[in-house]
Amino acid sequence: MSLYSPVTEVELDRARRDPAFRQKLLQQSLEALLGSLQRQRQASGSAAASDKQMREGVTLAVRLAELIQTPADPSSGP
């Protein structure tokens, strides 16, 4: 069973309006991604993830971390 639960349309809509909620969603996504990468890394010898998938996961983790560190600009709308 996956620990990741997809973000709903309601949550996305709220995240567009509420910067604090957006940050929370980003942090939860980063934690879930890092946990998944750690589990895949520990499953060495298994075909759980290719090197390419691991690189993509790390790249996404870095991007999420950058988004979390960048304060939301309330003047910029969708």
N, CA, C and O atoms as a GROMACS GRO file, in nm:
protein
  312
    1MET      N    1   0.084  -0.119   0.000
    1MET     CA    2   0.000   0.000   0.000
    1MET      C    3   0.088   0.124   0.000
    1MET      O    4   0.187   0.131   0.072
    2SER      N    5   0.051   0.220  -0.080
    2SER     CA    6   0.128   0.342  -0.094
    2SER      C    7   0.098   0.439   0.021
    2SER      O    8  -0.015   0.449   0.068
    3LEU      N    9   0.202   0.509   0.065
    3LEU     CA   10   0.185   0.610   0.170
    3LEU      C   11   0.142   0.744   0.111
    3LEU      O   12   0.105   0.835   0.184
    4TYR      N   13   0.148   0.754  -0.020
    4TYR     CA   14   0.115   0.879  -0.088
    4TYR      C   15  -0.034   0.885  -0.118
    4TYR      O   16  -0.090   0.792  -0.174
    5SER      N   17  -0.096   0.995  -0.080
    5SER     CA   18  -0.236   1.016  -0.119
    5SER      C   19  -0.239   1.138  -0.211
    5SER      O   20  -0.193   1.246  -0.173
    6PRO      N   21  -0.292   1.120  -0.329
    6PRO     CA   22  -0.292   1.230  -0.427
    6PRO      C   23  -0.364   1.354  -0.374
    6PRO      O   24  -0.457   1.345  -0.294
    7VAL      N   25  -0.318   1.468  -0.420
    7VAL     CA   26  -0.378   1.595  -0.384
    7VAL      C   27  -0.509   1.609  -0.461
    7VAL      O   28  -0.514   1.582  -0.581
    8THR      N   29  -0.612   1.652  -0.392
    8THR     CA   30  -0.743   1.666  -0.455
    8THR      C   31  -0.757   1.804  -0.520
    8THR      O   32  -0.677   1.894  -0.494
    9GLU      N   33  -0.857   1.818  -0.604
    9GLU     CA   34  -0.885   1.948  -0.666
    9GLU      C   35  -0.920   2.053  -0.561
    9GLU      O   36  -0.883   2.170  -0.576
   10VAL      N   37  -0.989   2.013  -0.457
   10VAL     CA   38  -1.025   2.105  -0.348
   10VAL      C   39  -0.898   2.157  -0.281
   10VAL      O   40  -0.887   2.276  -0.252
   11GLU      N   41  -0.803   2.066  -0.256
   11GLU     CA   42  -0.677   2.107  -0.192
   11GLU      C   43  -0.597   2.199  -0.284
   11GLU      O   44  -0.538   2.296  -0.238
   12LEU      N   45  -0.595   2.168  -0.414
   12LEU     CA   46  -0.524   2.255  -0.508
   12LEU      C   47  -0.585   2.395  -0.512
   12LEU      O   48  -0.514   2.495  -0.514
   13ASP      N   49  -0.716   2.400  -0.512
   13ASP     CA   50  -0.784   2.529  -0.512
   13ASP      C   51  -0.751   2.609  -0.386
   13ASP      O   52  -0.723   2.728  -0.393
   14ARG      N   53  -0.753   2.541  -0.273
   14ARG     CA   54  -0.720   2.609  -0.146
   14ARG      C   55  -0.574   2.655  -0.147
   14ARG      O   56  -0.543   2.765  -0.101
   15ALA      N   57  -0.485   2.571  -0.199
   15ALA     CA   58  -0.342   2.606  -0.204
   15ALA      C   59  -0.318   2.729  -0.290
   15ALA      O   60  -0.225   2.806  -0.264
   16ARG      N   61  -0.399   2.748  -0.392
   16ARG     CA   62  -0.385   2.867  -0.478
   16ARG      C   63  -0.422   2.995  -0.402
   16ARG      O   64  -0.371   3.103  -0.432
   17ARG      N   65  -0.511   2.982  -0.304
   17ARG     CA   66  -0.558   3.098  -0.228
   17ARG      C   67  -0.487   3.118  -0.096
   17ARG      O   68  -0.483   3.229  -0.044
   18ASP      N   69  -0.431   3.011  -0.040
   18ASP     CA   70  -0.376   3.014   0.096
   18ASP      C   71  -0.228   2.974   0.093
   18ASP      O   72  -0.196   2.855   0.086
   19PRO      N   73  -0.137   3.072   0.100
   19PRO     CA   74   0.006   3.041   0.092
   19PRO      C   75   0.054   2.945   0.202
   19PRO      O   76   0.141   2.862   0.177
   20ALA      N   77  -0.001   2.956   0.321
   20ALA     CA   78   0.042   2.868   0.431
   20ALA      C   79   0.000   2.723   0.400
   20ALA      O   80   0.076   2.630   0.427
   21PHE      N   81  -0.118   2.705   0.346
   21PHE     CA   82  -0.164   2.571   0.310
   21PHE      C   83  -0.080   2.516   0.195
   21PHE      O   84  -0.049   2.397   0.191
   22ARG      N   85  -0.045   2.603   0.101
   22ARG     CA   86   0.040   2.563  -0.011
   22ARG      C   87   0.174   2.510   0.040
   22ARG      O   88   0.222   2.407  -0.005
   23GLN      N   89   0.233   2.583   0.134
   23GLN     CA   90   0.360   2.540   0.192
   23GLN      C   91   0.346   2.404   0.260
   23GLN      O   92   0.434   2.318   0.249
   24LYS      N   93   0.235   2.385   0.331
   24LYS     CA   94   0.211   2.257   0.399
   24LYS      C   95   0.202   2.143   0.298
   24LYS      O   96   0.261   2.037   0.320
   25LEU      N   97   0.130   2.164   0.188
   25LEU     CA   98   0.120   2.061   0.084
   25LEU      C   99   0.256   2.030   0.023
   25LEU      O  100   0.290   1.914  -0.001
   26LEU      N  101   0.334   2.135  -0.002
   26LEU     CA  102   0.468   2.114  -0.059
   26LEU      C  103   0.555   2.034   0.038
   26LEU      O  104   0.627   1.944  -0.005
   27GLN      N  105   0.549   2.067   0.166
   27GLN     CA  106   0.630   1.996   0.265
   27GLN      C  107   0.588   1.850   0.276
   27GLN      O  108   0.672   1.761   0.285
   28GLN      N  109   0.457   1.825   0.274
   28GLN     CA  110   0.409   1.687   0.280
   28GLN      C  111   0.453   1.608   0.157
   28GLN      O  112   0.491   1.492   0.167
   29SER      N  113   0.448   1.673   0.042
   29SER     CA  114   0.490   1.607  -0.081
   29SER      C  115   0.639   1.575  -0.078
   29SER      O  116   0.682   1.468  -0.120
   30LEU      N  117   0.718   1.670  -0.027
   30LEU     CA  118   0.862   1.647  -0.018
   30LEU      C  119   0.893   1.533   0.078
   30LEU      O  120   0.977   1.448   0.049
   31GLU      N  121   0.826   1.531   0.192
   31GLU     CA  122   0.849   1.423   0.289
   31GLU      C  123   0.813   1.287   0.230
   31GLU      O  124   0.885   1.189   0.250
   32ALA      N  125   0.701   1.281   0.158
   32ALA     CA  126   0.659   1.155   0.096
   32ALA      C  127   0.760   1.111  -0.011
   32ALA      O  128   0.794   0.993  -0.019
   33LEU      N  129   0.807   1.205  -0.091
   33LEU     CA  130   0.904   1.174  -0.196
   33LEU      C  131   1.035   1.126  -0.136
   33LEU      O  132   1.091   1.027  -0.182
   34LEU      N  133   1.085   1.195  -0.034
   34LEU     CA  134   1.210   1.155   0.029
   34LEU      C  135   1.198   1.017   0.094
   34LEU      O  136   1.291   0.936   0.088
   35GLY      N  137   1.084   0.989   0.156
   35GLY     CA  138   1.061   0.857   0.213
   35GLY      C  139   1.063   0.749   0.107
   35GLY      O  140   1.120   0.642   0.128
   36SER      N  141   1.001   0.776  -0.005
   36SER     CA  142   0.998   0.680  -0.115
   36SER      C  143   1.138   0.658  -0.172
   36SER      O  144   1.177   0.544  -0.199
   37LEU      N  145   1.213   0.765  -0.189
   37LEU     CA  146   1.350   0.752  -0.239
   37LEU      C  147   1.436   0.670  -0.141
   37LEU      O  148   1.516   0.587  -0.184
   38GLN      N  149   1.418   0.694  -0.013
   38GLN     CA  150   1.494   0.620   0.088
   38GLN      C  151   1.461   0.471   0.083
   38GLN      O  152   1.551   0.387   0.088
   39ARG      N  153   1.333   0.439   0.074
   39ARG     CA  154   1.293   0.297   0.067
   39ARG      C  155   1.349   0.230  -0.059
   39ARG      O  156   1.394   0.116  -0.054
   40GLN      N  157   1.346   0.301  -0.170
   40GLN     CA  158   1.399   0.245  -0.294
   40GLN      C  159   1.550   0.227  -0.286
   40GLN      O  160   1.605   0.129  -0.337
   41ARG      N  161   1.617   0.322  -0.223
   41ARG     CA  162   1.762   0.313  -0.210
   41ARG      C  163   1.801   0.195  -0.122
   41ARG      O  164   1.899   0.125  -0.150
   42GLN      N  165   1.724   0.172  -0.016
   42GLN     CA  166   1.753   0.062   0.075
   42GLN      C  167   1.723  -0.073   0.012
   42GLN      O  168   1.776  -0.176   0.056
   43ALA      N  169   1.639  -0.075  -0.088
   43ALA     CA  170   1.605  -0.199  -0.156
   43ALA      C  171   1.708  -0.228  -0.265
   43ALA      O  172   1.673  -0.267  -0.376
   44SER      N  173   1.836  -0.209  -0.231
   44SER     CA  174   1.941  -0.231  -0.329
   44SER      C  175   1.938  -0.376  -0.375
   44SER      O  176   1.910  -0.467  -0.297
   45GLY      N  177   1.966  -0.394  -0.500
   45GLY     CA  178   1.962  -0.528  -0.556
   45GLY      C  179   1.826  -0.562  -0.614
   45GLY      O  180   1.813  -0.658  -0.690
   46SER      N  181   1.725  -0.484  -0.579
   46SER     CA  182   1.593  -0.510  -0.636
   46SER      C  183   1.574  -0.420  -0.756
   46SER      O  184   1.648  -0.322  -0.775
   47ALA      N  185   1.478  -0.451  -0.835
   47ALA     CA  186   1.449  -0.370  -0.954
   47ALA      C  187   1.346  -0.263  -0.920
   47ALA      O  188   1.268  -0.223  -1.007
   48ALA      N  189   1.344  -0.217  -0.795
   48ALA     CA  190   1.244  -0.121  -0.752
   48ALA      C  191   1.253   0.010  -0.829
   48ALA      O  192   1.150   0.068  -0.864
   49ALA      N  193   1.372   0.056  -0.856
   49ALA     CA  194   1.386   0.183  -0.927
   49ALA      C  195   1.515   0.184  -1.006
   49ALA      O  196   1.619   0.138  -0.959
   50SER      N  197   1.507   0.235  -1.125
   50SER     CA  198   1.626   0.248  -1.208
   50SER      C  199   1.704   0.371  -1.165
   50SER      O  200   1.654   0.456  -1.091
   51ASP      N  201   1.827   0.379  -1.212
   51ASP     CA  202   1.908   0.498  -1.182
   51ASP      C  203   1.839   0.624  -1.234
   51ASP      O  204   1.842   0.729  -1.170
   52LYS      N  205   1.777   0.612  -1.351
   52LYS     CA  206   1.708   0.727  -1.409
   52LYS      C  207   1.594   0.772  -1.319
   52LYS      O  208   1.576   0.892  -1.298
   53GLN      N  209   1.516   0.678  -1.267
   53GLN     CA  210   1.405   0.713  -1.178
   53GLN      C  211   1.456   0.779  -1.051
   53GLN      O  212   1.396   0.875  -1.002
   54MET      N  213   1.566   0.729  -0.997
   54MET     CA  214   1.622   0.788  -0.875
   54MET      C  215   1.668   0.931  -0.903
   54MET      O  216   1.644   1.020  -0.822
   55ARG      N  217   1.734   0.953  -1.016
   55ARG     CA  218   1.778   1.089  -1.051
   55ARG      C  219   1.659   1.183  -1.066
   55ARG      O  220   1.662   1.297  -1.020
   56GLU      N  221   1.553   1.135  -1.132
   56GLU     CA  222   1.433   1.216  -1.148
   56GLU      C  223   1.371   1.249  -1.012
   56GLU      O  224   1.324   1.361  -0.990
   57GLY      N  225   1.370   1.152  -0.922
   57GLY     CA  226   1.315   1.175  -0.789
   57GLY      C  227   1.396   1.278  -0.712
   57GLY      O  228   1.339   1.364  -0.644
   58VAL      N  229   1.528   1.270  -0.723
   58VAL     CA  230   1.614   1.366  -0.654
   58VAL      C  231   1.596   1.506  -0.714
   58VAL      O  232   1.592   1.604  -0.641
   59THR      N  233   1.585   1.513  -0.845
   59THR     CA  234   1.563   1.643  -0.910
   59THR      C  235   1.431   1.704  -0.864
   59THR      O  236   1.425   1.824  -0.837
   60LEU      N  237   1.327   1.623  -0.856
   60LEU     CA  238   1.198   1.671  -0.808
   60LEU      C  239   1.207   1.715  -0.662
   60LEU      O  240   1.148   1.816  -0.624
   61ALA      N  241   1.280   1.642  -0.581
   61ALA     CA  242   1.296   1.677  -0.440
   61ALA      C  243   1.364   1.813  -0.426
   61ALA      O  244   1.326   1.895  -0.342
   62VAL      N  245   1.465   1.836  -0.507
   62VAL     CA  246   1.535   1.965  -0.504
   62VAL      C  247   1.440   2.077  -0.544
   62VAL      O  248   1.439   2.183  -0.482
   63ARG      N  249   1.360   2.054  -0.647
   63ARG     CA  250   1.265   2.156  -0.692
   63ARG      C  251   1.161   2.185  -0.584
   63ARG      O  252   1.127   2.301  -0.560
   64LEU      N  253   1.110   2.082  -0.520
   64LEU     CA  254   1.015   2.102  -0.411
   64LEU      C  255   1.078   2.182  -0.297
   64LEU      O  256   1.015   2.272  -0.242
   65ALA      N  257   1.203   2.150  -0.263
   65ALA     CA  258   1.272   2.223  -0.157
   65ALA      C  259   1.287   2.370  -0.195
   65ALA      O  260   1.272   2.458  -0.110
   66GLU      N  261   1.317   2.397  -0.321
   66GLU     CA  262   1.328   2.536  -0.366
   66GLU      C  263   1.195   2.608  -0.353
   66GLU      O  264   1.190   2.724  -0.311
   67LEU      N  265   1.085   2.541  -0.390
   67LEU     CA  266   0.953   2.602  -0.378
   67LEU      C  267   0.917   2.630  -0.233
   67LEU      O  268   0.857   2.733  -0.202
   68ILE      N  269   0.955   2.540  -0.145
   68ILE     CA  270   0.926   2.559  -0.002
   68ILE      C  271   1.003   2.679   0.052
   68ILE      O  272   0.951   2.754   0.134
   69GLN      N  273   1.126   2.697   0.008
   69GLN     CA  274   1.210   2.805   0.058
   69GLN      C  275   1.175   2.940  -0.002
   69GLN      O  276   1.212   3.043   0.053
   70THR      N  277   1.104   2.940  -0.114
   70THR     CA  278   1.067   3.064  -0.180
   70THR      C  279   0.933   3.111  -0.125
   70THR      O  280   0.832   3.042  -0.138
   71PRO      N  281   0.932   3.229  -0.062
   71PRO     CA  282   0.804   3.277  -0.008
   71PRO      C  283   0.704   3.301  -0.121
   71PRO      O  284   0.738   3.349  -0.229
   72ALA      N  285   0.579   3.267  -0.092
   72ALA     CA  286   0.473   3.288  -0.190
   72ALA      C  287   0.449   3.436  -0.208
   72ALA      O  288   0.447   3.512  -0.111
   73ASP      N  289   0.430   3.477  -0.331
   73ASP     CA  290   0.402   3.617  -0.362
   73ASP      C  291   0.251   3.634  -0.376
   73ASP      O  292   0.194   3.590  -0.476
   74PRO      N  293   0.186   3.697  -0.277
   74PRO     CA  294   0.040   3.709  -0.282
   74PRO      C  295  -0.009   3.792  -0.400
   74PRO      O  296  -0.126   3.782  -0.437
   75SER      N  297   0.079   3.875  -0.458
   75SER     CA  298   0.035   3.959  -0.570
   75SER      C  299   0.033   3.883  -0.702
   75SER      O  300  -0.028   3.927  -0.799
   76SER      N  301   0.100   3.766  -0.705
   76SER     CA  302   0.101   3.689  -0.830
   76SER      C  303  -0.015   3.591  -0.827
   76SER      O  304  -0.021   3.501  -0.743
   77GLY      N  305  -0.104   3.609  -0.918
   77GLY     CA  306  -0.222   3.524  -0.927
   77GLY      C  307  -0.201   3.414  -1.028
   77GLY      O  308  -0.103   3.415  -1.101
   78PRO      N  309  -0.295   3.315  -1.032
   78PRO     CA  310  -0.284   3.206  -1.129
   78PRO      C  311  -0.299   3.252  -1.269
   78PRO      O  312  -0.292   3.171  -1.362
   0.00000   0.00000   0.00000
